[in-house]
């Protein structure tokens, strides 16, 4: 809380009736003259939180003197970091992240005994505990209740929540699995949706043998099932329920006529069933496709934050999550990290095949030649921008991508490289309008980058190219396919003319 608020609070204290009863602390302005009393609610080393006659106030400790029996030491107390949410994810993902954070900060990391994940980060000189971390698996409803009631500081989630802040810390992919001896070679997204909705009783209905189909799953209140239900638009009609993804994978692997959805780590001895869209476009869960959310069942893992001030130690941890050290810890734990990844365009022939096969009547040979001309010699960066449904606003994952790209531009990372924002649209509507729309979205990303980065020459920012509907990622016959096709990609081409950000 700034100086203006503090002065306003003290002004209220002078001209309001005095507070009756004993008070824990009195905060007095360092320049003297004004003070206010209340019951201490918390102190994080930077700010006091007190309950006064004027309500809860947050006061900057740098501007006041504290008197009274409840005044804390002038050093930050031990931070308590309670995380709730995704069962199986927190236990595998969080320990490595906090171990890496401790190493970067020069602190000792100590696992604690007890149920669930618990650890302390300690000062190596004297062993004082600076933070205690815990993770408790909980359903989305319980997690939200704990966060809003102050019983938790963070939620580990596979979905965003209204009114909560979001930070993507890792990625994964939902994949269909069957037994190794199931003969079905692949399945379309449309048939998969029918299976998950309980509309398919026999494998023959989706191109398999004449055998009964049995859908396995997890409990409906688990994060994995919730994520599936959001994409499906209805609850998953699983007939056989398992307590965790390990039991799910083992059961499907043992039954030749079972099918289920799981994360990549849950495939185990089962077989991942290749996925296509309804037009036959292959959908592959490669690391780049998942990072770019080209794979329609990409699964971002979020940390959700409350709309209140977090302790200093926890704010520093949240900033650490964007570093290469944090993302290395994510990868070491078996998840897909968020480090930007680049791939030569020549390594992705499927996209050119899609461009040719998916070209509509209004996409000319000249359009395709221009597309190939810009692609020639370029690499694609995994940072891709997509938009909220019915809006030009970036979705949560893309907002994190914007911050990552802005940071790379700011430090002059793209030396000897031309950066291109390539805009694409879906195929619904007139080609000319789609071309204009794809350019508008790419220019919107460029404007957001300019707002996010200060003091960088104009020449350091990306150029904009627009291709409209010329290179579909998926079939336009479904809303999910159209969403995949509406995107802004980042392309990199060697220029050897030096980085303007470094030369100026």
N, C-alpha and C positions, 0 to 999 in steps of 0.2 A: 504494500500500500504506500503510495507516494506521500511527499511532504504536504501537498495540498489537502489530502484527506486527513492527515494527522492534525493540521491546523484547524480544519473544520471540526474535528472531534473535540479538540481542546476548547474551541469557541463554544461548543455546546455544553461542555463541562462547566465553564465559567458562568454561563447564563441560565443553567438549569438547577433545580433543587438538588441538594446534596444527597448522596446515596446512603441509605440507612443500613446499619449493620456492619459487621467486620468485613474487611476486604483483604484478599490475599496479597495483592501488589498495588503499588502506585507507580505510574509511569510519568516522569516529569521531563519536559523539554530541556535539552542540554543548555540552551541559552537562558533558561530560567523563566519563572513567571507563570507557567501553565502546567497543569497536571490532571491526570484522570486515574480513577481507581476501578478495580474490578477483580474478578476471579480468573486466575490464569488457566487457560484451556490448552495451551501448547506453546512450545518454543522450539524452532528448528535450527537455531544458530544464527538466523537472519531476521526473523520476524516473531513478535509476540502475538498471540491470539488470546484476547481477554473478553470475558462476558461482563459488560458494564450495564449501567442503567439505560444506556443508549443502544443496547444490542451487542452482538458480537462484532468486535473491532480487530483488525489486523494492523499492527503498528511496527514500523521499521525500527529495529533495535539500534541502528546507527544514530538515530536522532533523539534518543531518550535515555534517561537514567532510571533504573528499577530499584524500588525500595519495598521491603515487606518480606514476610516469612517464606513466601512461595517463589521469590526471585530465583531463577535458575543460575547455574554457572554460566560464564560467558563463553563456554565452548558448547558446540552442538551435542545434544544427548545422543544415545544410541538410536540409530534409525531402525524402525520396524517396517519391514517390507513384506506384506502379506499378499500373496498372489493366489487367486482361485480360478478354476475353470477346467480346461480340457484334460480329461483323464488320459494317461499314457503319453501325452505330449509334454506336459510340464516336467514330468520326471526325467524325460530324455533330453529336453531342450534347455532347461534352465540351469542345471549344474555347470555345464561347460561355459555358458555365457557369464555366470557370476565368477567362475574360476578365472576366465580371461580378463574380466573387469578388474578383479583383485590384482592380477599380475601387472596390468597396465598401470594401476594406481600404486603399486609397490606395497600391497597389503597382504596379510596372511589369510588364506582361505581354509576354513575348518568345517568339515561335515559334522553335524550334530546327530546324536542318536534319537530315536523316536519314530512315530508313525509319519509316513509321507516324507517329503523332501524338506530338510531344514539345514541351514548352514549359517556360519558367522564369518564376517570379514573383520579382521583385527589389525590393530596397529602393531607392526613388527617390533617397535620399541616399547616394551612393557606389556604387550598382549591385550590392551584394552579393546573391547568389542565396539566397533564403530557402527556396525549394522548387523541385524539378524534377518535372514530371509527364510520364508516358508512358502510351500505350495500345497494347496488342498484341492483335490478334484471335486468339482461341484457342477450341477446342472446349470444351464444358462439362467434360469429364473433365480436360483439360490445365489449364483454369482453376482447377478445384478443387485439383488437385495443386500448382500454383504457390502458391495462397493458403495451403494447409496447410503447405507447406515454407518459407514466408517469402519466396518469390520474387516475391510480389505482395501488395499491401495491400487491393485491392478487386476484385470481379468484377462486370462489367456483364452482366446476365442477363435473360432473359425468363421465368424460373421461380425459385421459391425452392429452397433446398437444405437438407436436414436438418443441424442443428448449426451453421448460419450465421445471423448477424443479417441483417435485411432492411430496406431503405428504398426505397420507390417514388419514383422521381425524374421519371417521365414516363409517358404513356399512348399507346397506339396501338390500332388495330383490325385484325384479320385479316379480309380480304374476298375473296370469290371473284371471279375475273376471267375474261372471255372476249374474243374479238375483237369489234370494233364491229359487224360484220355478222352475228354470231351471233344468230338470231331468238328465242332463249328469253327470255321476259320476266322471269322470276324463278325462284328455286329454293328448296325447303324445306330445313330443316336435316337432315331425315331423308334426303332424296335426296343432299344434299351429302356426308353421312357415308358413304353407299353409294359415291359416286364416289371419295372419298378412300381408301376401303378396297379399291378395285379391283374392286368388284362390278358396275360399270356399264360396258359396252363400246360402247353405242350411245346417241346422244342421244334416240332414241325412247323409251327406258326411263324417261326423266325428263320427258317431255312435249315434247321437241324433235323435229327432223326425223330421218329415217332415215339417219343418217350416223355413222361411227365416232367415238367419243369418245377423245381423247388427253389423259391427265393429265400435266401438267408439274410440276416441283418443284425443290427444292434438295437438296443432299446430306443424307443422313439424320442426320449429326452436327451440322448447323447448328442454331442456336437456334430459328429459325422452324419448321423441320420438327419439332424436339423439342416445341415448344409445341403444334403440331397433333397430334402423336402422343399427347400427354398427354390432350388433349380427346377424341380419337377412341378411345383405349384400345388402339390398335395402330399399327404403322408405316404411314405414308402410302405408297400403292402407286404412286408416280410412275413413269412410263415414260420420260420425257425429263428429264434432270437438267441444271441450269444452275449456273454458278459463283457468281452473285449475283442480287439481286432486279432489277437493271436489265436483265440479259440475260433473266431470266424474263419480265418484263413485255413486252419487245420481241418475244420469240418468240410469246407468246400472242396479242398484237395482230395478228401477221402470219398466224395460222392460224385460220380460221373455226371449226374443230372442236376447238380446244385449250381447256383449262380449267386453272386453277391457283389457289392461295391465296397471297396476298401481304399486305403491310401497305399502308396508304393511300398512302404515298409511292411505292410500287412499281406503282401502277395505270398511271401514265403514259399512253400512247396506247391501252391496252386499255380495256375497259368493265367497271366494277364491276357485278356481277350482283346485283340486289336479293334479299335473303334474307327468308324467312318461316319461322315454325316449323311444326310438323306440323299445327297447327290453323288455319293461315292467318294468324296474327298477324304483321304486318310487323315486322321487326327492323332498325332504322335505326341506322347507326354515327355519329349526331350527337355533337358534343363532350360534351354533357351526358349522353347515354346511355352513352358510353364511360367518362366520369369516374365515373358511378354504377354502372358495370358492369351496366346494364340490357341492353346489347348482349352476347350470350353469347360473342362472340369478341373481347371487349376484351382487350388485351394490355398488362399493366403492365410497365414496364421497371424493373428493380430494380438497386440496388447492394447486393451481398452483402458482409458484413464477417466477419472471423474472430473467434473467441472469445479474442482477446488485446487488450491495450491498444494503441490506435493512436496515432501521433505527434500532438502537440498541434495542429500545423498542419492535419492531416487531420481531426481531430475538429471543429475550427472550420469547415472546409469542409462537413462533414456537417450541422452546425447551419445553415449558410447555405442549404442546399438547401430549407429550409422557407420561405424568405423570398419576398416578391413579386418581388424582383430576379432570383432564381434561376428562378422559374417564367416570368418574362418571357423569359429567355434560352432556356428550353425551347421556348416558343411560337415565338420567332424562328427557331429551328432547324427548324421544320416539324413538331414533335410536339405532342401534346395535353398542355397543362400540368395541374398539379394544383390550380390556384387554384379555390376554390369558385365555382360558377356558379349563378345563380338564373334561374328561368324561370317566368312566370305559368302557373298551371294552365290558363287559357283557351287557351294556345298548344299544349296537348297533348291535343287531342280524342281521339286514339287510345286514351288510357288510359281515358277514359269509355266509349268504344265497347267496349273490352275488358271493362270492369266489367259492362256490360249483356249483351254476348254471352257472356261467360264465366261469368255467374252460374249457380251450380248450383241444384238444387231447394231446398236449405236456405238460400239467400241470398234474403231477402225484399225486397219493395219498400221497407219501412221501413229495412232495412240500407243500401240504396243511397241513400235520402234522407238518412240520417245522414252517409254518406260525402260526398255532394255538399254538404251543409250545412257541414261542416268545411273542404272544399276551397274554398268560395266566397270569393273575394277573396284567396286565398293564392298564394304563390309556392313552388316547390319548389327546394330547395338541392341541389346535386349530391352533397353528402356523404351517402352511403348506406351502411348497415351490413349485411353479409352474414356468414355463419357457416361454419365448417369443417364438412365433411360429417359428419353424425351427431353434431353437437356444438352447444352453445350458445356456444362460444368464437368470437370474431371472427376472420376470416381476416386475412392480412397487410395487404392493402390497407385493410381496415376499421380495423385498429389505427392506421394512419397517419391515416385520416379522423377517428378519435376524438381524436387529438392535435390535429388542426387545429381541430375544433369546440371542444375545451376551451380552446384558445388564444383563439378568438374570444369565447367567453363571458367569459374572464378579463379581456379588455381592454374589455368593455362594448360590443362591436361591434353588438349587436342592440338598439340604442336605439329606443324606440317600436315595438317588434316583439314579438309573441308567437311563441315558438319551440315547435314541436310535434314530438315523436317519434311518427311514425305507423307502427304495427306491422302487418305483413301475413304471411299464411301461405300454404302451398300448399293445394290442395283435397282432398288425401287425408285420409280420416278424417271424423269428425263435425264439423259446422260449429261447435258450441259448444266443442268441444275445441280446434279451430283458433283460435277467437277468444281463448280463454284463453292459448294458446301464443303468439300474436302479441303479446298484452299482456305476457306474461312476458319475451319477448325485448326489447321496447321498454323495459321497466323495468330489464332488465339493462344496456342501453346507458346509461340514466340513472344507474344506480348506478356504472358505470365513469366517467362524467363527473364525478360528485361526488367520486370518489376522486382524479381527476386534477387537480381545481381546488380550491385552498384559499383561504379568506378571502372567498368570494363568497356573498352572501345566497341563501337558498333560492329566493326569487322570481325570481332571475336564471336558474335552470335551466329546461329545457324542461318542458312538460306532456306527458303520455302519452295517446295515443289508439290504440285497437286496432280493426282492421277484419277480422281473420281472412282469409278467402279472397275478400273482396268485390271486389278489384281485381287480377286476375292480370296479370302482365307477359308471360307465355308459357304454352304449353300444359302442362297437368299430366300429359300422357301420357308425358313423358320425364323422366329424372332431371335433365337440364340445365334443363328448364323449371321443374321444381319448385324447384330451387335459386334460380333467378331470382325466383320468387314469394315465397320466404322472405326477408324483408328488413325493415329499419326505415329509413324515409325521414325527412328533415328538412323540415318545412314552416314557412313564415314568413308571419305575418299582421300587418298594421299594427294597432297598439293605441293609439298617441298618449297613453300614460300615463307615458312616461319609462322609462328603464332603471333597474331596481333596483340594478344593479351600480354605476351612477354616482350614484344619489341617496343611497345609504347610505354 
